[in-house]
Amino acid sequence: MPHLVLLRHGQSEWNLENRFTGWYDVPLTTQGTEEATNAGHILATAGLLPTIVHTSLQTRAIHTANLALQSLDRLWIKINKDWRLNERHYGALTGLNKAETAAIYGEDQVHMWRRSYDVPPPRMESNHAHNPNLDARYQSVPVHQLPLTECLADVEKRLLPFWHETISSDLHKNKVVLIAAHGNSLRSLVKHLQNISGEKIADLNIPTGIPIIYDLGQDLKPTADIAVEDRYLS
């Protein structure tokens, strides 16, 4: 039986500052490093030892994966990094404080940008102070695939082919697969796994540093109909 572990990165500096982060690369806070390390301890206690890891190209997720593996004494296992596990691209909102943005555009509009399934924020201009698309880590990504903004539906569109082509294969070959990623890339995956509607996914918030566990059948569907909140290990 394949086991899938989903782990949102530990608290980042911009999580702490309540800023839209998206594709911009920011480090973990001290609390974030503790959360990531503790996640490894939680998995060890549960007897869930990853045999392969998938993570994004963003430092906070990579660091989280490494810290969790270090506390599991499994830094030696393979780690696959792919941009399709990146956080949602927040476009022109990147770097802005969420409360201040709500004061400018209104609570309802910002809530729609943050939580709706198919409404993206305004597009990022090329001269934006926090434009991540020119980062060297994305040089191998075709320019037409680099987003300037994304809604959750866009994240799902780029992530699911990676799930079907790569992660699914690893789940069939490996006993425990760990995905260390981000709030919205993991929300997209949970939506797929649990067949959650675009309307209802708006209510799901994935906390930092807490493993989410799925026991999967050979069809890679959950073997039990359990709510996401009941899958947390702590």
Sequence and secondary structure as in RCSB ss.txt:
>XXXX:A:sequence
MPHLVLLRHGQSEWNLENRFTGWYDVPLTTQGTEEATNAGHILATAGLLPTIVHTSLQTRAIHTANLALQSLDRL
WIKINKDWRLNERHYGALTGLNKAETAAIYGEDQVHMWRRSYDVPPPRMESNHAHNPNLDARYQSVPVHQLPLTE
CLADVEKRLLPFWHETISSDLHKNKVVLIAAHGNSLRSLVKHLQNISGEKIADLNIPTGIPIIYDLGQDLKPTAD
IAVEDRYLS
>XXXX:A:secstr
  EEEEEE   BHHHHTTB  TTS   B HHHHHHHHHHHHHHHHHT   SEEEE SSHHHHHHHHHHHHHTT T
TSEEEE GGGS    GGGTT BHHHHHHHH HHHHHHHHH SS       TT TT  TTSGGGTTS GGGS SS 
 HHHHHHHHHHHIIIIIHHHHHH SEEEEEE HHHHHHHHHHHHT  TTGGGG    TT  EEEEB TTSSBSS 
  GGGGB  
